[in-house]
């Protein structure tokens, strides 16, 4: 026996609300995880492109991309 006698409809409603909130939190967590993975991969790609570009001659777009990748934590 409970302190508050709640009808079955309200129990089901509360369960559905908790399920919806849980799914939203999981979606946010997955989005954050994917953004982190992309950020981690972007840096080595930018470093490799900048190294190749520097071997070919003057710094250009790859060096700008590398600067942007390194400062990416400040933007998020």
mmCIF file as gemmi writes it, N, C-alpha and C atoms, coordinates in Angstrom:
data_model
loop_
_atom_site.group_PDB
_atom_site.id
_atom_site.type_symbol
_atom_site.label_atom_id
_atom_site.label_alt_id
_atom_site.label_comp_id
_atom_site.label_asym_id
_atom_site.label_entity_id
_atom_site.label_seq_id
_atom_site.pdbx_PDB_ins_code
_atom_site.Cartn_x
_atom_site.Cartn_y
_atom_site.Cartn_z
_atom_site.occupancy
_atom_site.B_iso_or_equiv
_atom_site.pdbx_formal_charge
_atom_site.auth_seq_id
_atom_site.auth_asym_id
_atom_site.pdbx_PDB_model_num
ATOM 1 N N . UNK Axp A 1 ? 0.837 -1.182 0 1 0 ? 1 A 1
ATOM 2 C CA . UNK Axp A 1 ? 0 0 0 1 0 ? 1 A 1
ATOM 3 C C . UNK Axp A 1 ? 0.884 1.248 0 1 0 ? 1 A 1
ATOM 4 N N . UNK Axp A 2 ? 0.476 2.222 -0.788 1 0 ? 2 A 1
ATOM 5 C CA . UNK Axp A 2 ? 1.222 3.466 -0.928 1 0 ? 2 A 1
ATOM 6 C C . UNK Axp A 2 ? 0.601 4.57 -0.089 1 0 ? 2 A 1
ATOM 7 N N . UNK Axp A 3 ? 1.381 5.596 0.17 1 0 ? 3 A 1
ATOM 8 C CA . UNK Axp A 3 ? 0.853 6.748 0.903 1 0 ? 3 A 1
ATOM 9 C C . UNK Axp A 3 ? -0.189 7.48 0.076 1 0 ? 3 A 1
ATOM 10 N N . UNK Axp A 4 ? 0.089 7.628 -1.202 1 0 ? 4 A 1
ATOM 11 C CA . UNK Axp A 4 ? -0.854 8.3 -2.09 1 0 ? 4 A 1
ATOM 12 C C . UNK Axp A 4 ? -1.463 7.256 -3.014 1 0 ? 4 A 1
ATOM 13 N N . UNK Axp A 5 ? -2.758 7.167 -2.985 1 0 ? 5 A 1
ATOM 14 C CA . UNK Axp A 5 ? -3.45 6.2 -3.843 1 0 ? 5 A 1
ATOM 15 C C . UNK Axp A 5 ? -3.574 6.81 -5.234 1 0 ? 5 A 1
ATOM 16 N N . UNK Axp A 6 ? -2.726 6.364 -6.148 1 0 ? 6 A 1
ATOM 17 C CA . UNK Axp A 6 ? -2.681 6.916 -7.498 1 0 ? 6 A 1
ATOM 18 C C . UNK Axp A 6 ? -3.315 5.91 -8.443 1 0 ? 6 A 1
ATOM 19 N N . UNK Axp A 7 ? -4.118 6.442 -9.362 1 0 ? 7 A 1
ATOM 20 C CA . UNK Axp A 7 ? -4.791 5.549 -10.306 1 0 ? 7 A 1
ATOM 21 C C . UNK Axp A 7 ? -3.786 4.976 -11.31 1 0 ? 7 A 1
ATOM 22 N N . UNK Axp A 8 ? -4.184 3.911 -11.94 1 0 ? 8 A 1
ATOM 23 C CA . UNK Axp A 8 ? -3.334 3.23 -12.923 1 0 ? 8 A 1
ATOM 24 C C . UNK Axp A 8 ? -2.998 4.149 -14.093 1 0 ? 8 A 1
ATOM 25 N N . UNK Axp A 9 ? -3.947 4.992 -14.495 1 0 ? 9 A 1
ATOM 26 C CA . UNK Axp A 9 ? -3.706 5.921 -15.607 1 0 ? 9 A 1
ATOM 27 C C . UNK Axp A 9 ? -2.525 6.85 -15.291 1 0 ? 9 A 1
ATOM 28 N N . UNK Axp A 10 ? -2.461 7.366 -14.077 1 0 ? 10 A 1
ATOM 29 C CA . UNK Axp A 10 ? -1.393 8.271 -13.699 1 0 ? 10 A 1
ATOM 30 C C . UNK Axp A 10 ? -0.06 7.543 -13.592 1 0 ? 10 A 1
ATOM 31 N N . UNK Axp A 11 ? -0.097 6.303 -13.145 1 0 ? 11 A 1
ATOM 32 C CA . UNK Axp A 11 ? 1.135 5.518 -13.078 1 0 ? 11 A 1
ATOM 33 C C . UNK Axp A 11 ? 1.692 5.264 -14.476 1 0 ? 11 A 1
ATOM 34 N N . UNK Axp A 12 ? 0.809 4.929 -15.387 1 0 ? 12 A 1
ATOM 35 C CA . UNK Axp A 12 ? 1.232 4.697 -16.78 1 0 ? 12 A 1
ATOM 36 C C . UNK Axp A 12 ? 1.762 5.995 -17.384 1 0 ? 12 A 1
ATOM 37 N N . UNK Axp A 13 ? 1.056 7.101 -17.137 1 0 ? 13 A 1
ATOM 38 C CA . UNK Axp A 13 ? 1.488 8.396 -17.644 1 0 ? 13 A 1
ATOM 39 C C . UNK Axp A 13 ? 2.873 8.766 -17.105 1 0 ? 13 A 1
ATOM 40 N N . UNK Axp A 14 ? 3.088 8.567 -15.831 1 0 ? 14 A 1
ATOM 41 C CA . UNK Axp A 14 ? 4.386 8.867 -15.226 1 0 ? 14 A 1
ATOM 42 C C . UNK Axp A 14 ? 5.478 7.98 -15.823 1 0 ? 14 A 1
ATOM 43 N N . UNK Axp A 15 ? 5.182 6.722 -16.041 1 0 ? 15 A 1
ATOM 44 C CA . UNK Axp A 15 ? 6.151 5.817 -16.654 1 0 ? 15 A 1
ATOM 45 C C . UNK Axp A 15 ? 6.501 6.227 -18.065 1 0 ? 15 A 1
ATOM 46 N N . UNK Axp A 16 ? 5.502 6.642 -18.83 1 0 ? 16 A 1
ATOM 47 C CA . UNK Axp A 16 ? 5.756 7.098 -20.2 1 0 ? 16 A 1
ATOM 48 C C . UNK Axp A 16 ? 6.577 8.386 -20.221 1 0 ? 16 A 1
ATOM 49 N N . UNK Axp A 17 ? 6.305 9.283 -19.282 1 0 ? 17 A 1
ATOM 50 C CA . UNK Axp A 17 ? 7.096 10.522 -19.197 1 0 ? 17 A 1
ATOM 51 C C . UNK Axp A 17 ? 8.545 10.218 -18.854 1 0 ? 17 A 1
ATOM 52 N N . UNK Axp A 18 ? 8.757 9.318 -17.918 1 0 ? 18 A 1
ATOM 53 C CA . UNK Axp A 18 ? 10.136 8.953 -17.558 1 0 ? 18 A 1
ATOM 54 C C . UNK Axp A 18 ? 10.845 8.293 -18.732 1 0 ? 18 A 1
ATOM 55 N N . UNK Axp A 19 ? 10.135 7.487 -19.498 1 0 ? 19 A 1
ATOM 56 C CA . UNK Axp A 19 ? 10.72 6.857 -20.679 1 0 ? 19 A 1
ATOM 57 C C . UNK Axp A 19 ? 11.113 7.907 -21.715 1 0 ? 19 A 1
ATOM 58 N N . UNK Axp A 20 ? 10.233 8.88 -21.937 1 0 ? 20 A 1
ATOM 59 C CA . UNK Axp A 20 ? 10.529 9.944 -22.908 1 0 ? 20 A 1
ATOM 60 C C . UNK Axp A 20 ? 11.742 10.755 -22.468 1 0 ? 20 A 1
ATOM 61 N N . UNK Axp A 21 ? 11.813 11.101 -21.199 1 0 ? 21 A 1
ATOM 62 C CA . UNK Axp A 21 ? 12.956 11.873 -20.696 1 0 ? 21 A 1
ATOM 63 C C . UNK Axp A 21 ? 14.24 11.055 -20.825 1 0 ? 21 A 1
ATOM 64 N N . UNK Axp A 22 ? 14.173 9.766 -20.52 1 0 ? 22 A 1
ATOM 65 C CA . UNK Axp A 22 ? 15.348 8.903 -20.64 1 0 ? 22 A 1
ATOM 66 C C . UNK Axp A 22 ? 15.839 8.844 -22.077 1 0 ? 22 A 1
ATOM 67 N N . UNK Axp A 23 ? 14.915 8.702 -23.033 1 0 ? 23 A 1
ATOM 68 C CA . UNK Axp A 23 ? 15.308 8.651 -24.442 1 0 ? 23 A 1
ATOM 69 C C . UNK Axp A 23 ? 15.914 9.973 -24.902 1 0 ? 23 A 1
ATOM 70 N N . UNK Axp A 24 ? 15.379 11.083 -24.422 1 0 ? 24 A 1
ATOM 71 C CA . UNK Axp A 24 ? 15.947 12.382 -24.78 1 0 ? 24 A 1
ATOM 72 C C . UNK Axp A 24 ? 17.351 12.539 -24.215 1 0 ? 24 A 1
ATOM 73 N N . UNK Axp A 25 ? 17.567 12.101 -22.985 1 0 ? 25 A 1
ATOM 74 C CA . UNK Axp A 25 ? 18.903 12.182 -22.39 1 0 ? 25 A 1
ATOM 75 C C . UNK Axp A 25 ? 19.888 11.289 -23.127 1 0 ? 25 A 1
ATOM 76 N N . UNK Axp A 26 ? 19.451 10.114 -23.545 1 0 ? 26 A 1
ATOM 77 C CA . UNK Axp A 26 ? 20.326 9.227 -24.317 1 0 ? 26 A 1
ATOM 78 C C . UNK Axp A 26 ? 20.684 9.848 -25.662 1 0 ? 26 A 1
ATOM 79 N N . UNK Axp A 27 ? 19.723 10.497 -26.304 1 0 ? 27 A 1
ATOM 80 C CA . UNK Axp A 27 ? 19.997 11.153 -27.581 1 0 ? 27 A 1
ATOM 81 C C . UNK Axp A 27 ? 21.004 12.283 -27.4 1 0 ? 27 A 1
ATOM 82 N N . UNK Axp A 28 ? 20.861 13.067 -26.346 1 0 ? 28 A 1
ATOM 83 C CA . UNK Axp A 28 ? 21.82 14.137 -26.074 1 0 ? 28 A 1
ATOM 84 C C . UNK Axp A 28 ? 23.211 13.588 -25.793 1 0 ? 28 A 1
ATOM 85 N N . UNK Axp A 29 ? 23.275 12.515 -25.042 1 0 ? 29 A 1
ATOM 86 C CA . UNK Axp A 29 ? 24.564 11.892 -24.736 1 0 ? 29 A 1
ATOM 87 C C . UNK Axp A 29 ? 25.232 11.363 -25.996 1 0 ? 29 A 1
ATOM 88 N N . UNK Axp A 30 ? 24.474 10.715 -26.859 1 0 ? 30 A 1
ATOM 89 C CA . UNK Axp A 30 ? 25.023 10.181 -28.109 1 0 ? 30 A 1
ATOM 90 C C . UNK Axp A 30 ? 25.503 11.313 -29.015 1 0 ? 30 A 1
ATOM 91 N N . UNK Axp A 31 ? 24.743 12.411 -29.067 1 0 ? 31 A 1
ATOM 92 C CA . UNK Axp A 31 ? 25.144 13.56 -29.871 1 0 ? 31 A 1
ATOM 93 C C . UNK Axp A 31 ? 26.459 14.124 -29.364 1 0 ? 31 A 1
ATOM 94 N N . UNK Axp A 32 ? 26.595 14.235 -28.065 1 0 ? 32 A 1
ATOM 95 C CA . UNK Axp A 32 ? 27.836 14.736 -27.477 1 0 ? 32 A 1
ATOM 96 C C . UNK Axp A 32 ? 29.002 13.805 -27.794 1 0 ? 32 A 1
ATOM 97 N N . UNK Axp A 33 ? 28.758 12.517 -27.727 1 0 ? 33 A 1
ATOM 98 C CA . UNK Axp A 33 ? 29.801 11.537 -28.035 1 0 ? 33 A 1
ATOM 99 C C . UNK Axp A 33 ? 30.248 11.639 -29.486 1 0 ? 33 A 1
ATOM 100 N N . UNK Axp A 34 ? 29.305 11.782 -30.401 1 0 ? 34 A 1
ATOM 101 C CA . UNK Axp A 34 ? 29.654 11.899 -31.821 1 0 ? 34 A 1
ATOM 102 C C . UNK Axp A 34 ? 30.426 13.177 -32.108 1 0 ? 34 A 1
ATOM 103 N N . UNK Axp A 35 ? 30.03 14.278 -31.462 1 0 ? 35 A 1
ATOM 104 C CA . UNK Axp A 35 ? 30.764 15.54 -31.65 1 0 ? 35 A 1
ATOM 105 C C . UNK Axp A 35 ? 32.185 15.417 -31.149 1 0 ? 35 A 1
ATOM 106 N N . UNK Axp A 36 ? 32.365 14.735 -30.033 1 0 ? 36 A 1
ATOM 107 C CA . UNK Axp A 36 ? 33.707 14.549 -29.477 1 0 ? 36 A 1
ATOM 108 C C . UNK Axp A 36 ? 34.568 13.705 -30.409 1 0 ? 36 A 1
ATOM 109 N N . UNK Axp A 37 ? 33.989 12.64 -30.953 1 0 ? 37 A 1
ATOM 110 C CA . UNK Axp A 37 ? 34.745 11.786 -31.876 1 0 ? 37 A 1
ATOM 111 C C . UNK Axp A 37 ? 35.156 12.551 -33.12 1 0 ? 37 A 1
ATOM 112 N N . UNK Axp A 38 ? 34.237 13.373 -33.656 1 0 ? 38 A 1
ATOM 113 C CA . UNK Axp A 38 ? 34.571 14.162 -34.849 1 0 ? 38 A 1
ATOM 114 C C . UNK Axp A 38 ? 35.685 15.159 -34.539 1 0 ? 38 A 1
ATOM 115 N N . UNK Axp A 39 ? 35.635 15.767 -33.363 1 0 ? 39 A 1
ATOM 116 C CA . UNK Axp A 39 ? 36.664 16.738 -32.985 1 0 ? 39 A 1
ATOM 117 C C . UNK Axp A 39 ? 38.019 16.059 -32.852 1 0 ? 39 A 1
ATOM 118 N N . UNK Axp A 40 ? 38.034 14.879 -32.27 1 0 ? 40 A 1
ATOM 119 C CA . UNK Axp A 40 ? 39.294 14.16 -32.113 1 0 ? 40 A 1
ATOM 120 C C . UNK Axp A 40 ? 39.868 13.737 -33.458 1 0 ? 40 A 1
ATOM 121 N N . UNK Axp A 41 ? 39.027 13.383 -34.391 1 0 ? 41 A 1
ATOM 122 C CA . UNK Axp A 41 ? 39.512 12.954 -35.704 1 0 ? 41 A 1
ATOM 123 C C . UNK Axp A 41 ? 39.91 14.141 -36.564 1 0 ? 41 A 1
ATOM 124 N N . UNK Axp A 42 ? 39.275 15.273 -36.343 1 0 ? 42 A 1
ATOM 125 C CA . UNK Axp A 42 ? 39.56 16.442 -37.167 1 0 ? 42 A 1
ATOM 126 C C . UNK Axp A 42 ? 40.988 16.94 -36.962 1 0 ? 42 A 1
ATOM 127 N N . UNK Axp A 43 ? 41.467 16.868 -35.743 1 0 ? 43 A 1
ATOM 128 C CA . UNK Axp A 43 ? 42.815 17.371 -35.452 1 0 ? 43 A 1
ATOM 129 C C . UNK Axp A 43 ? 43.911 16.587 -36.169 1 0 ? 43 A 1
ATOM 130 N N . UNK Axp A 44 ? 43.94 15.24 -36.077 1 0 ? 44 A 1
ATOM 131 C CA . UNK Axp A 44 ? 44.99 14.519 -36.823 1 0 ? 44 A 1
ATOM 132 C C . UNK Axp A 44 ? 44.886 14.712 -38.335 1 0 ? 44 A 1
ATOM 133 N N . UNK Axp A 45 ? 43.651 14.822 -38.842 1 0 ? 45 A 1
ATOM 134 C CA . UNK Axp A 45 ? 43.487 15.068 -40.272 1 0 ? 45 A 1
ATOM 135 C C . UNK Axp A 45 ? 44.074 16.425 -40.656 1 0 ? 45 A 1
ATOM 136 N N . UNK Axp A 46 ? 43.837 17.425 -39.829 1 0 ? 46 A 1
ATOM 137 C CA . UNK Axp A 46 ? 44.357 18.763 -40.115 1 0 ? 46 A 1
ATOM 138 C C . UNK Axp A 46 ? 45.878 18.786 -40.011 1 0 ? 46 A 1
ATOM 139 N N . UNK Axp A 47 ? 46.431 18.079 -39.048 1 0 ? 47 A 1
ATOM 140 C CA . UNK Axp A 47 ? 47.895 18.01 -38.902 1 0 ? 47 A 1
ATOM 141 C C . UNK Axp A 47 ? 48.522 17.349 -40.121 1 0 ? 47 A 1
ATOM 142 N N . UNK Axp A 48 ? 47.94 16.241 -40.561 1 0 ? 48 A 1
ATOM 143 C CA . UNK Axp A 48 ? 48.47 15.538 -41.736 1 0 ? 48 A 1
ATOM 144 C C . UNK Axp A 48 ? 48.397 16.418 -42.982 1 0 ? 48 A 1
ATOM 145 N N . UNK Axp A 49 ? 47.284 17.112 -43.164 1 0 ? 49 A 1
ATOM 146 C CA . UNK Axp A 49 ? 47.149 17.976 -44.338 1 0 ? 49 A 1
ATOM 147 C C . UNK Axp A 49 ? 48.14 19.131 -44.287 1 0 ? 49 A 1
ATOM 148 N N . UNK Axp A 50 ? 48.335 19.703 -43.089 1 0 ? 50 A 1
ATOM 149 C CA . UNK Axp A 50 ? 49.285 20.81 -42.956 1 0 ? 50 A 1
ATOM 150 C C . UNK Axp A 50 ? 50.715 20.339 -43.211 1 0 ? 50 A 1
ATOM 151 N N . UNK Axp A 51 ? 51.06 19.144 -42.758 1 0 ? 51 A 1
ATOM 152 C CA . UNK Axp A 51 ? 52.401 18.606 -43.01 1 0 ? 51 A 1
ATOM 153 C C . UNK Axp A 51 ? 52.624 18.384 -44.504 1 0 ? 51 A 1
ATOM 154 N N . UNK Axp A 52 ? 51.649 17.817 -45.173 1 0 ? 52 A 1
ATOM 155 C CA . UNK Axp A 52 ? 51.772 17.611 -46.614 1 0 ? 52 A 1
ATOM 156 C C . UNK Axp A 52 ? 51.882 18.94 -47.355 1 0 ? 52 A 1
ATOM 157 N N . UNK Axp A 53 ? 51.086 19.895 -46.925 1 0 ? 53 A 1
ATOM 158 C CA . UNK Axp A 53 ? 51.12 21.199 -47.57 1 0 ? 53 A 1
ATOM 159 C C . UNK Axp A 53 ? 52.461 21.888 -47.359 1 0 ? 53 A 1
ATOM 160 N N . UNK Axp A 54 ? 53.028 21.75 -46.168 1 0 ? 54 A 1
ATOM 161 C CA . UNK Axp A 54 ? 54.308 22.407 -45.9 1 0 ? 54 A 1
ATOM 162 C C . UNK Axp A 54 ? 55.442 21.769 -46.707 1 0 ? 54 A 1
ATOM 163 N N . UNK Axp A 55 ? 55.319 20.493 -47.027 1 0 ? 55 A 1
ATOM 164 C CA . UNK Axp A 55 ? 56.33 19.844 -47.86 1 0 ? 55 A 1
ATOM 165 C C . UNK Axp A 55 ? 56.244 20.326 -49.299 1 0 ? 55 A 1
ATOM 166 N N . UNK Axp A 56 ? 55.045 20.712 -49.707 1 0 ? 56 A 1
ATOM 167 C CA . UNK Axp A 56 ? 54.852 21.149 -51.087 1 0 ? 56 A 1
ATOM 168 C C . UNK Axp A 56 ? 55.251 22.61 -51.297 1 0 ? 56 A 1
ATOM 169 N N . UNK Axp A 57 ? 55.27 23.388 -50.238 1 0 ? 57 A 1
ATOM 170 C CA . UNK Axp A 57 ? 55.615 24.8 -50.418 1 0 ? 57 A 1
ATOM 171 C C . UNK Axp A 57 ? 55.083 25.649 -49.281 1 0 ? 57 A 1
ATOM 172 N N . UNK Axp A 58 ? 54.461 26.757 -49.661 1 0 ? 58 A 1
ATOM 173 C CA . UNK Axp A 58 ? 53.998 27.726 -48.679 1 0 ? 58 A 1
ATOM 174 C C . UNK Axp A 58 ? 52.732 27.247 -47.965 1 0 ? 58 A 1
ATOM 175 N N . UNK Axp A 59 ? 52.567 27.704 -46.713 1 0 ? 59 A 1
ATOM 176 C CA . UNK Axp A 59 ? 51.346 27.362 -45.972 1 0 ? 59 A 1
ATOM 177 C C . UNK Axp A 59 ? 50.12 27.971 -46.641 1 0 ? 59 A 1
ATOM 178 N N . UNK Axp A 60 ? 49.024 27.257 -46.57 1 0 ? 60 A 1
ATOM 179 C CA . UNK Axp A 60 ? 47.788 27.725 -47.193 1 0 ? 60 A 1
ATOM 180 C C . UNK Axp A 60 ? 46.57 27.319 -46.381 1 0 ? 60 A 1
ATOM 181 N N . UNK Axp A 61 ? 45.586 26.785 -47.068 1 0 ? 61 A 1
ATOM 182 C CA . UNK Axp A 61 ? 44.31 26.436 -46.441 1 0 ? 61 A 1
ATOM 183 C C . UNK Axp A 61 ? 44.468 25.379 -45.361 1 0 ? 61 A 1
ATOM 184 N N . UNK Axp A 62 ? 45.342 24.417 -45.542 1 0 ? 62 A 1
ATOM 185 C CA . UNK Axp A 62 ? 45.512 23.355 -44.546 1 0 ? 62 A 1
ATOM 186 C C . UNK Axp A 62 ? 46.027 23.915 -43.231 1 0 ? 62 A 1
ATOM 187 N N . UNK Axp A 63 ? 46.88 24.904 -43.289 1 0 ? 63 A 1
ATOM 188 C CA . UNK Axp A 63 ? 47.376 25.527 -42.053 1 0 ? 63 A 1
ATOM 189 C C . UNK Axp A 63 ? 46.26 26.303 -41.352 1 0 ? 63 A 1
ATOM 190 N N . UNK Axp A 64 ? 45.399 26.946 -42.126 1 0 ? 64 A 1
ATOM 191 C CA . UNK Axp A 64 ? 44.244 27.633 -41.535 1 0 ? 64 A 1
ATOM 192 C C . UNK Axp A 64 ? 43.295 26.626 -40.889 1 0 ? 64 A 1
ATOM 193 N N . UNK Axp A 65 ? 43.077 25.491 -41.555 1 0 ? 65 A 1
ATOM 194 C CA . UNK Axp A 65 ? 42.227 24.442 -40.985 1 0 ? 65 A 1
ATOM 195 C C . UNK Axp A 65 ? 42.834 23.885 -39.698 1 0 ? 65 A 1
ATOM 196 N N . UNK Axp A 66 ? 44.152 23.771 -39.674 1 0 ? 66 A 1
ATOM 197 C CA . UNK Axp A 66 ? 44.828 23.281 -38.476 1 0 ? 66 A 1
ATOM 198 C C . UNK Axp A 66 ? 44.652 24.264 -37.318 1 0 ? 66 A 1
ATOM 199 N N . UNK Axp A 67 ? 44.795 25.542 -37.593 1 0 ? 67 A 1
ATOM 200 C CA . UNK Axp A 67 ? 44.569 26.535 -36.54 1 0 ? 67 A 1
ATOM 201 C C . UNK Axp A 67 ? 43.131 26.46 -36.023 1 0 ? 67 A 1
ATOM 202 N N . UNK Axp A 68 ? 42.197 26.299 -36.916 1 0 ? 68 A 1
ATOM 203 C CA . UNK Axp A 68 ? 40.79 26.202 -36.51 1 0 ? 68 A 1
ATOM 204 C C . UNK Axp A 68 ? 40.54 24.938 -35.682 1 0 ? 68 A 1
ATOM 205 N N . UNK Axp A 69 ? 41.191 23.843 -36.046 1 0 ? 69 A 1
ATOM 206 C CA . UNK Axp A 69 ? 41 22.585 -35.313 1 0 ? 69 A 1
ATOM 207 C C . UNK Axp A 69 ? 41.595 22.665 -33.919 1 0 ? 69 A 1
ATOM 208 N N . UNK Axp A 70 ? 42.71 23.331 -33.784 1 0 ? 70 A 1
ATOM 209 C CA . UNK Axp A 70 ? 43.351 23.438 -32.481 1 0 ? 70 A 1
ATOM 210 C C . UNK Axp A 70 ? 42.521 24.317 -31.548 1 0 ? 70 A 1
ATOM 211 N N . UNK Axp A 71 ? 41.908 25.34 -32.06 1 0 ? 71 A 1
ATOM 212 C CA . UNK Axp A 71 ? 41.115 26.241 -31.236 1 0 ? 71 A 1
ATOM 213 C C . UNK Axp A 71 ? 39.666 25.793 -31.092 1 0 ? 71 A 1
ATOM 214 N N . UNK Axp A 72 ? 39.358 24.601 -31.515 1 0 ? 72 A 1
ATOM 215 C CA . UNK Axp A 72 ? 37.983 24.144 -31.533 1 0 ? 72 A 1
ATOM 216 C C . UNK Axp A 72 ? 37.375 24.058 -30.127 1 0 ? 72 A 1
ATOM 217 N N . UNK Axp A 73 ? 38.167 23.761 -29.086 1 0 ? 73 A 1
ATOM 218 C CA . UNK Axp A 73 ? 37.621 23.649 -27.736 1 0 ? 73 A 1
ATOM 219 C C . UNK Axp A 73 ? 37.088 24.992 -27.251 1 0 ? 73 A 1
ATOM 220 N N . UNK Axp A 74 ? 37.689 26.074 -27.702 1 0 ? 74 A 1
ATOM 221 C CA . UNK Axp A 74 ? 37.254 27.396 -27.267 1 0 ? 74 A 1
ATOM 222 C C . UNK Axp A 74 ? 35.882 27.729 -27.821 1 0 ? 74 A 1
ATOM 223 N N . UNK Axp A 75 ? 35.527 27.172 -28.981 1 0 ? 75 A 1
ATOM 224 C CA . UNK Axp A 75 ? 34.257 27.478 -29.626 1 0 ? 75 A 1
ATOM 225 C C . UNK Axp A 75 ? 33.11 26.679 -29.034 1 0 ? 75 A 1
ATOM 226 N N . UNK Axp A 76 ? 33.362 25.48 -28.516 1 0 ? 76 A 1
ATOM 227 C CA . UNK Axp A 76 ? 32.264 24.654 -28.037 1 0 ? 76 A 1
ATOM 228 C C . UNK Axp A 76 ? 31.905 24.935 -26.626 1 0 ? 76 A 1
